[in-house]
Amino acid sequence: MLDFREPQDNRLVIGLARLLKAEILKYRMCDAELVVMDDGVEKLKKLAGKRAMICPNHSHRHDPEVMFSFSCMLGEEFNFIAAREVFDWNNGWNGWFLQRMGVYSVVRGAIDRESFKTTKRILVEGKKKLVLFPEGEISRQNDVLLPLESGAAQLSFMALDELHKTKPEEPIYIVPVAIKYTYKTDLKAHLADLLDKLEFKLGLNNHTEPSLYKRVRAAAEVVLSTLEAEYNLKAVPGADLNTRITALKTKILDTIAEFLDIKLSASGSHLDWVRVLRNAMDDIIYADDVETLPPYQKKIHDEKSEKIRGFYKDLDRVVTFIAIYDGYLTPPATQERMVNVLELIEAEVFGQPRIKGPRLVYLKVGDPINLLELYPEYKKTKKPIIERVSNNINNQLSTMLQSLDKERQPVFVS
């Protein structure tokens, strides 16, 4: 069953986390303040007792904490779906905590029957709403939505199929939710200090350069050149940054595909290739029959799995470079965009980016999509209706992110 991690909702752990919600926002998220826009709380409260899958965009690693804080505002508890590998972080302690908070695993792209069964059960029972991030990856920026996977719509309709057997009049809803982060203060001094530390690590000496943009660009150049050397990629003389970034992404993905003996579709995008490769990696690492193998075969499988786990970092690099491109910081750029690029460099140099200062986290709730209204059409032709629902989610998220951009007073950095 693909090493499934089931939800083990624990009243004590969840209750303690709810009591510590303010401390989570203050200390873990650097004094973040959640601002729910317009009638967001009321929209969700109208669905109290109703079956619903909530689909937020996924720009930051703290999005689950944001959604947990939102559930506290509503006086509800949510279940969450998370990628299987995150349960192994911190020697498994991360998984222990997540399971007791009502989180369960999915092996992306695989026929993860236990995960699918759990999703159907949670939606059919309707005791808690379910949170699924339809991008499937952390986009690492506020402005652009990665192409959505179809799983949210597909899984919700699967649950509606089950529900329809006993309660054909009961609906299941999908609720898009937009999350956008902004900073409460001017970060220029902090960003300059961070650049001092990064430049030291990168062997640069640009402290007297007044333009933060030029300093960030120089640091990005060093990181890119270093990664080109790491992956044995020779940059084309005179090539611009976008051309070099595209070549680097392709090289990384081709290297992984060759190891896995997978042929990537020439018509696919880099994100399509990331998803194909990640799914293949997950299939091997979390294969159904591993525990039934004889000891020697299991040893060989474990050795191969350990090599494959190292590719997760490579795929994360590619996703980061999908979000960030040359021109992303064309002056004058907002400090949020500057932070996005600096966090890419931080992740490479220090291993983990740090939050740059107190943030406002804007959250906007979209219009619930009633799948029951679409169910007769879905039974006739499933794929077009799943695509229509996925496009609806995408369009609502994109529109809400644009509207949230107008709620802040931008601080520009040059």
ROTI-301558 format. One record per atom (N, C-alpha, C): x, y, z. Coordinates in steps of 0.001 Angstrom, whole numbers, plus 500000, padded with zeros to 6 digits. Layout:
N
XYZ/...
This chain:
414
500826498780500000/500000500000500000/500851501257500000/501991501206499325/502843502377499119/503236503054500429/503432502242501478/503889502772502764/503009503931503223/501712503736503161/500728504783503471/500811505222504923/500691506510505153/500615507090506497/499205507619506708/498459506947507569/497055507284507771/496898508448508745/495761509145508676/495504510188509675/495161509548511017/495758510077512070/495490509561513419/495065510726514310/494012511391513893/493553512598514576/493565512400516093/494363513205516766/494537513075518207/494002514339518884/492980514160519713/492311515314520331/493287516153521148/494203515491521852/495141516207522711/496112517033521872/496697516418520840/497670517127519996/497008518278519255/495836518024518677/495122519089517947/494707520206518899/494202519823520058/493787520839521031/494948521691521499/496102521064521722/497282521815522145/497723522776521041/497701522298519799/498093523161518677/497138524348518543/495862524123518791/494888525226518701/495140526249519809/495496525752521003/495811526667522098/497054527499521798/497989526893521038/499258527551520735/499243528266519387/498053528458518809/497960529066517488/498674530409517431/498463531251518422/499086532582518431/500600532473518475/501117531498519256/502564531308519348/503131530785518028/502350529949517333/502790529449516025/502970530618515061/501998531523515031/502082532689514155/503221533613514570/503434533743515882/504423534702516377/505856534180516226/506091532942516642/507466532448516709/507853531596515487/507024530649515124/507367529807513968/507264530591512670/506313531536512601/506095532282511360/506503533746511482/507343534058512493/507948535390512635/506895536495512723/506029536366513706/505043537415513987/504139537678512794/503631536602512181/502709536735511053/501309537070511565/500567537785510738/499176538140511062/498292537705509896/497328536856510195/496416536353509168/495241537312509004/495030537759507772/493935538679507455/493025537997506439/491813537644506866/490842537021505962/490021538121505311/490024538165503998/489407539258503271/487904539056503103/487217540203503044/485790540246502693/484976539292503576/484210538431502925/483310537539503663/483831536111503685/485170535970503726/485764534639503658/485310533707504759/485273534214505986/484833533378507106/483371532983506927/482551533947506518/481120533672506343/480879532640505237/481658532734504154/481497531767503060/481711530343503546/482756530153504338/483031528806504838/482023528388505897/481577529339506710/480609528988507751/479267528576507148/478958529094505953/477739528663505269/477820527193504857/479041526686504778/479229525279504428/479453524410505666/479147524955506839/479287524168508074/478452522895507973/479075521776508274/478370520505508191/478279519944506790/478784520690505793/478761520230504411/480105519579504060/480066518712503095/481288518045502625/482020518966501663/483314519175501912/484055520113501064/485534519786501035/486130519991499853/487580519973499697/488023521413499482/488976521874500295/489489523236500197/490795523199499417/490910524064498402/492060524036497494/492775525387497480/493806525561498327/494582526802498327/495732526733497315/496203527924496889/497480527961496178/498597527635497169/499785527334496637/500845526804497512/502155527538497214/502291528749497757/503470529566497460/504559529452498518/504238528914499684/505203528960500789/505072527717501652/506172527344502302/506161526157503162/505249526320504370/504868527563504695/504001527789505850/502511527809505506/502164527484504267/500745527470503892/499903526545504777/500396525343505146/499586524500506040/499295525175507383/500284525893507950/500038526605509213/498992527704509027/499036528357507862/498027529382507566/496635528763507544/496513527634506863/495199526980506780/494755526447508140/495708525995508963/495354525566510317/494819526755511123/495488527911511014/495018529103511726/493636529519511239/493398529385509941/492086529706509378/491021528763509942/491360527482510085/490390526532510648/490024526916512081/491001527451512823/490726527893514197/489742529067514190/489899529986513232/488956531100513102/487534530593512865/487453529525512080/486140528973511731/485551528127512854/486400527752513814/485946526835514853/485771525425514332/486539525074513279/486479523742512685/487859523095512733/487889521821512397/489153521106512210/489197520590510783/490377520655510163/490567520177508808/491444518930508809/491232518070507822/492225517063507462/493058517612506305/494280517099506159/495186517563505119/495794516372504397/496083516539503101/496847515560502344/498245516129502122/499276515315502340/500658515766502136/501441514688501384/502459515117500658/503310514177499924/503989513212500891/504109511960500484/504610510911501373/505972511247501973/506870511891501191/508240512078501691/508331513001502896/507353513919503077/507473514861504195/507292514159505537/506708512956505527/506515512217506775/507822511643507302/508851511619506455/510149511077506871/511089512146507418/510712513418507289/511595514489507742/511830514404509252/512963514936509678/513325514950511108/513262513556511726/513810512590510972/513854511198511457/512487510635511799/511465511091511067/510120510559511254/509269511316512253/509883512224513026/509092512983514005/508076513894513326/508452514414512157/507513515252511412/506247514463511080/506433513219510634/505295512377510297/504439512045511514/505115511752512649/504369511448513880/503423512594514218/503926513817514169/503111514981514510/502021515205513469/502386515124512178/501408515384511124/500235514418511207/500513513138511397/499430512166511463/498460512480512594/498994512894513732/498126513201514870/497397514527514716/497823515331513741/497100516560513394/496056516306512303/495928515034511888/494919514710510881/495428514774509461/496753514674509287/497348514700507948/497635513266507514/497414512973506228/497741511659505707/498486511785504389/499103510686503969/500054510757502858/499424510377501528/500074510851500462/499763510383499112/501082510280498357/501237509206497619/502362509075496694/501882509634495367/502416510785495010/501909511523493858/502094510741492568/501035510734491751/501123510097490447/500951508593490462/500965508007491634/500807506554491738/499345506219492004/499007504954491801/497670504498492180/497736504169493663/497635505204494478/497778505072495928/496396504759496511/496045503502496458/494678503094496787/494285503461498215/495208503277499174/494865503596500562/494613505090500730/495428505918500062/495220507364500140/493896507753499485/493616507157498313/492364507469497622/491167507047498468/491266505854499084/490174505376499941/489953506316501116/491051506812501691/490942507722502835/490308509049502408/490708509543501240/490111510780500730/488613510607500543/488229509511499908/486790509265499711/486063509168501050/486675508439501988/486022508265503292/485812509599503999/486843510436504027/486743511724504728/485668512603504088/485649512644502750/484657513479502079/483244512906502226/483116511596502153/481788510987502274/481256511128503699/482124510890504694/481676511034506088/481335512480506408/482116513411505885/481796514826506068/482032515354507465/482817514656508279/483066515141509637/484011516344509636/484965516333508699/485918517433508579/486083517801507107/486382519052506866/486741519456505512/488183519027505241/488489518862503969/489782518329503564/490553519378502768/491823519590503128/492671520563502437/493636519827501513/493620520204500227/494542519661499237/495093520823498419/496415520893498277/497055521950497487/497178521472496043/496359522006495120/496274521419493780/497480521678492884/498369522608493262/499578522795492457/500526521604492602/500469520946493753/501306519777493971/502751520097494307/503169521319494097/504520521788494400/504409523154495070/505425523525495837/505480524886496382/506011525798495287/505223526788494874/505608527648493749/506708528641494126/506796528985495418/507828529893495931/507657531338495475/506477531714495011/506236533121494738/504748533412494849/504465534691495127/503092535114495364/502290535355494099/502966535596492989/502300536196491845/501785535214490809/502447534071490680/502142533161489587/501716531808490134/500695531259489515/500174529950489897/500795528903488984/501362527847489555/501821526736488725/500609526024488132/500747525418486952/499623524649486383/499127523608487388/497805523553487545/497223522675488559/497177521233488075/497305520316489023/497041518915488739/495532518673488825/495071517603488224/493622517342488152/493099516570489362/494002516236490296/493623515359491398/492499515870492270/492449517184492508/491413517733493387/490024517420492847/489814517721491569/488509517461490966/488239515964490852/489249515234490439/489082513797490225/488729513063491521/489476513357492585/489215512701493864/487859513095494437/487481514358494251/486191514818494775/485028514147494055/485160513972492748/484105513268492011/484068511785492382/485225511191492648/485241509803493117/484468509664494420/484654510642495306/483911510631496573/482427510833496336/482083511703495381/480670511948495077/480020510684494510/480766509922493722/480266508625493234/479852507742494406/480735507666495425/480456506844496595/479269507375497384/479244508692497587/478168509315498354/476825509144497663/476846509176496348/475604509133495569/474862507810495752/475582506763496170/474946505459496350/473929505471497490/474204506263498524/473332506266499708/472636507608499929/473268508704499485/472687510031499699/472794510847498413/471986510504497416/472123511132496092/471804512619496072/471169513126497125/470823514549497156/471905515407497822/472926514747498411/473952515469499156/475093515921498232/475487517212498310/476567517708497453/477942517567498095/478964517667497265/480339517877497714/480835519134497023/481491520001497784/481963521281497253/483492521283497144/483980522051496178/485395522414496126/485470523917496335/486334524331497275/486423525752497629/487847526259497356/488049527071496311/489379527659496084/489688528716497146/490931528741497602/491375529719498604/492717530295498158/492809531620498091/494048532291497696/494779532796498923/496096532553498957/496957533013500049/498055533887499459/498246535065500015/499314535950499553/500034536542500761/501364536496500715/502198537001501794/502757538372501424/502785539268502398/503464540547502217/504104540927503550/504998541885503512/505747542251504721/505199543547505325/505243543620506647/504690544773507355/505630545976507333/506920545725507124/507912546791507249/508798546843506009/509554547931505900/510541548083504837/511750547211505177/512119546314504258/513158545321504542/514523545658503945/514678546848503370/515913547130502623/517168546902503464/517176547396504689/518366547236505542/518615545754505831/517556545016506093/517697543591506387/518206542837505159/517687543184503972/518116542515502747/519581542808502446/520000544050502708/521415544395502495/522316543585503424/521886543416504675/522663542630505639/522733541166505209/521620540623504735/521595539242504259/522523539076503058/522521540067502155/523403539993501002/524876539997501418/525210540748502469/526581540712502982/526993539273503310/526116538553504000/526415537178504420/526500536247503213/525570536418502260/525577535577501073/526819535833500227/527167537100500062/528334537442499242/529619536882499834/529699536880501157/530875536295501810/530986534812501449/529860534101501530/529856532668501224/530142532401499752/529734533344498886/529888533150497443/531203533713496906/532003534326497782/533271534882497347/533132536185496598/532062536934496879/531832538224496237/532178539350497194/532463540508496645/532750541682497470/532062542903496845/530748542947497032/529949544015496424/529355544960497471/529939545012498659/529332545759499767/529137547239499441/529967547766498571/529861549205498271/528880549493497138/528383548457496486/527411548648495408/526066549080496002/525534550254495632/524293550741496242/523036550016495755/523120549393494588/521930548757494020/521767547329494537/520699547086495303/520424545719495766/520135544806494580/519492545356493562/519182544563492374/520460544016491746/521464544873491585/522720544436490967/523440543413491840/523347543594493157/524001542642494061/523306541275494010/521979541285493986/521246540018493906/521536539331492577/521549540100491517/521822539519490199/523226538901490154/524214539583490735/525577539045490761/525627537744491559/524921537714492693/524880536490493500/524201535358492735/523112535674492042/522399534660491252/523296534111490143/524102534987489548/525041534556488501/526030533534489043/526551533784490248/527510532853490849/526849531510491126/525624531540491685/524911530291491968/524665529521490676/524213530234489639/523939529572488365/525203528967487770/526287529715487789/527561529204487246/528032527977488019/527874528024489350/528289526889490182/527463525652489873/526154525831489693/525295524692489376/525575524152487976/525887525049487044/526262524580485703/527484523672485784/528469524063486589/529660523233486760/529315521913487454/528427521982488462/528036520785489210/527395519741488297/526596520197487330/525895519281486440/526621519110485091/527911519527485070/528736519373483864/528076519992482632/527571521190482796/526894521904481716/527727523121481334/528116523195480098/528888524333479618/527933525409479101/528008526591479688/527146527683479271/527552528153477877/526558528433477047/526830528958475713/527344530390475851/528502530699475271/529041532063475388/528033533113474929/527830534136475766/526918535218475417/525452534921475667/525136533707476153/523734533354476396/523168534175477547/521896534565477423/521278535328478507/520883534375479642/520472534954480776/520173534140481959/519043533153481703/518003533592481003/516872532693480759/517295531473479953/518136531684478943/518618530566478133/519436529608478990/520281530168479857/521108529329480716/520256528573481744/519264529254482310/518384528599483285/517613527463482615/517104527704481408/516373526665480680/517269525462480413/518513525727479995/519452524631479725/519761523846480994/519890524553482127/520177523885483397/519019522986483817/517787523498483720/516618522687484071/516567521423483216/516786521599481917/516738520452481010/517825519430481349/519021519915481642/520127519023481982/519835518216483247/519324518895484273/519002518198485527/517973517109485289/516915517447484566/515832516489484342/516278515339483440/517083515643482434/517601514575481567/518481513600482347/519264514137483289/520137513288484104/519321512316484941/518260512828485562/517402511967486384/516684510948485503/516175511391484359/515446510494483449/516342509361482964/517605509680482685/518535508645482237/518766507611483327/518907508062484578/519107507131485689/517895506215485851/516700506780485679/515463506021485869/515041505269484612/515786505473483509/515468504848482229/514063505256481765/513816506569481806/512533507130481383/512772508072480211/511939507970479194/512012508890478060/510982509988478272/511448511227478337/510563512366478569/509937512825477253/508664513126477300/507958513581476108/508507514915475628/508829514989474344/509384516223473783/508404517378473860/507116517077473933/506098518140473973/505789518606475391/506371517944476397/506078518305477786/506838519537478235/506289520217479223/506970521350479844/507916520826480922/508762521717481431/509652521303482517/508847520823483727/507728521489484019/506917521062485159/506290519696484898/505848519454483650/505337518119483301/506403517068483578/507634517361483187/508730516401483376/509024516192484854/508985517278485642/509186517143487092/508165516178487672/506912516338487268/505848515494487816/506019514039487389/506392513807486125/506615512440485653/507741511781486448/508841512506486616/510002511939487309/509730511747488793/509085512730489414/508786512585490847/507861511391491072/506873511232490201/505960510097490331/506704508775490180/507626508722489225/508400507497489022/509292507209490226/509901508252490776/510736508082491962/509908507568493133/508738508182493341/507858507752494432/507446506291494262/507145505906493018/506724504527492752/507798503523493167/509053503879492906/510148502959493243/510381502932494754/510481504120495368/510804504203496795/509717503569497652/508453503815497270/507335503341498092/506590502183497422/507322501351496724/506711500229496013/505955499311496973/504873498725496464/503993497886497277/504685496657497855/505549496046497048/506031494705497397/507395494692498076/507899495834498514/509266495891499055/509438494956500245/508485494975501159/508634494188502388/508547492686502142/508066492288500975/507956490855500678/509177490321499939/510108491211499588/511295490778498864/512229489978499766/512973489040499183/514032488361499952/515064489389500416/515830489081501463/516740490063502055/517708490712501069/518313489909500186/519293490507499276/518618491463498298/517491491035497716/516779491905496771/516302493180497457/515887493049498713/515456494234499448/516643495173499682/517808494617499969/519009495422500169/519323496227498900/519284495558497738/519555496243496480/518514497334496226/517243497021496506/516183498025496332/516423499233497235/516805498982498485/517033500073499433/518206500951498991/519250500317498436/520397501089497951/519985501984496781/519190501436495873/518719502230494737/517810503356495223/516939503049496181/516025504060496721/516794505214497349/517893504875498031/518689505921498680/519290506854497634/519757506309496525/520263507156495436/519147508046494879/517974507453494707/516860508188494111/516402509315495027/516429509088496339/516018510152497265/516844511426497062/518091511263496674/518933512423496427/518431513289495292/517626512713494395/517097513484493268/515975514445493672/515379514242494842/514324515172495278/514858516602495336/516080516762495835/516692518087495897/516866518670494500/517249517820493545/517414518289492169/516070518755491584/515020517998491849/513701518393491344/513239519687491988/513523519850493273/513162521099493945/513871522291493304/515137522081492913/515868523148492223/515146523543490929/514730522532490181/514070522815488903/512773523589489129/511983523167490118/510731523877490400/511013525324490785/512056525550491572/512425526911491955/512771527742490724/513527527160489814/513913527893488613/512751528049487635/511712527228487762/510504527434486962/509815528723487400/509799528957488717/509121530131489262/509919531412489050/511254531313489086/512106532499488996/512757532547487613/512747533704486994/513292533853485647/513941535228485523/514789535377484507/515425536667484265/514340537676483879/514350538808484541/513288539795484355/512314539829485518/512361538777486345/511487538716487520/511767539875488466/513035540343488478/513419541436489373/513678542744488620/513166542879487416/513397544113486664/513001545320487513/513935546236487756/513644547376488638/512535548258488055/511699548865488935/511694548629490381/510883547378490719/511474546480491478/510801545250491888/510308545402493320/509220544721493645/508731544748495026/509700543980495918/509691544308497204/510589543591498113/510179542132498245/508900541817498004/508484540419498033/509185539623496927/509280540219495741/509979539533494648/511474539406494957/512029540457495531/513431540395495923/513649539250496911/512743539108497858/512846538024498847/512748536666498155/511830536518497171/511695535241496471/513022534788495879/513743535715495234/515013535362494606/516086535108495664/516104535926496699/517085535723497763/516879534387498472/515621533970498608/515365532681499256/515876531526498395/515815531684497072/516404530675496195/517894530552496477/518563531708496553/520010531707496792/520321531189498194/519514531620499176/519705531131500552/519600529620500629/518590529059499946/518382527614499985/519611526878499463/520251527448498442/521446526836497880/522653526994498805/522793528186499394/524006528500500151/523923528029501599/522768528262502230/522623527950503658/521771526714503931/521078526209502914/520259525018503093/518808525283503400/518514526411504034/517128526740504397/516973528249504495/516042528846503758/515838530293503873/515149530651505182/515437531847505656/514791532342506872/513763533404506519/512747533512507366/511739534555507161/512393535908507390/512076536877506543/512796538145506531/512235539195507496/511010538996507961/510423539967508870/508952539673509095/508298540432509963/506869540226510237/506044540364508959/505075539453508805/504300539430507566/502804539571507825/502135540125506837/500693540024506737/500397538899505753/499509538011506135/499124536919505244/497652537126504877/497441537526503628/496075537752503157/495493536436502650/494243536201503018/493554534985502596/492184535368502042/491895534863500861/490613535166500221/489943533861499799/488672533735500119/487909532522499819/487110532727498537/487212531780497630/486493531865496363/485069531356496466/484441531236495318/483064530747495262/483064529222495261/482356528609496205/482311527144496246/481767526564494945/482376525471494502/481939524772493290/481140523550493724/479864523533493389/478979522442493778/479080521332492734/479759520251493087/479969519171492121/478686518419491799/477721518451492714/476463517745492454/475752518328491239/475883519643491044/475252520286489886/475867519815488571/477123519379488636/477812518926487435/477783517405487283/477227516729488260/477325515275488311/476674514582487112/475482514996486651/474896514327485467/475817514400484250/476458515564484032/477390515691482909/478633514840483143/479092514796484375/480279514016484719/480049512534484410/478880512017484688/478603510605484444/478609510282482958/478331511289482125/478342511073480669/479764511131480112/480487512199480478/481854512403479968/482720512950481106/483500512096481728/484224512475482940/485351513468482676/486186513185481701/487395513989481509/487096515467481257/486154515821480355/485884517250480130/485379517969481371/484587517291482202/484056517936483405/485163518119484444/486044517118484564/487182517271485474/488046518445485032/488290518575483732/489058519701483212/488355521030483476/487022521037483311/486271522278483547/486383522714485009/486261521773485925/486374522103487354/487795522566487682/488798521872487139/490190522272487377/490446523680486851/489894523997485675/490047525349485117/489341526385485974/488189526015486526/487463526920487420/488307527239488652/488893526199489255/489770526413490414/490919527339490039/491572527037488913/492711527825488449/492327529289488227/491205529513487541/490784530880487228/490437531663488480/489758531009489416/489415531703490663/490673532054491457/491606531114491562/492833531389492312/493618532530491672/493764532501490356/494520533544489660/493874534910489855/492555534972489725/491839536245489888/491964536766491315/491846535871492290/491938536299493688/493345536781494030/494369536102493510/495744536541493768/495980537937493201/495422538197492021/495557539534491440/494846540582492284/493666540233492785/492918541202493600/493615541450494934/494234540410495509/494943540580496777/496168541471496620/496729541501495426/497897542339495186/497563543814495392/496307544169495225/495886545571495365/495650545954496831/495670544964497720/495394545253499128/496611545789499859/497775545639499272/498995546039499982/499549547340499402/500342548005500197/501099549180499727/502500548674499379/502801548504498081/504074547887497722/505281548719498106/506341548037498538/507629548677498801/508555548209497695/509124549149496938/509970548808495801/511444548863496173/512210547963495556/513634547865495806/514354547944494464/515417548741494421/516165548842493156/517658548624493418/
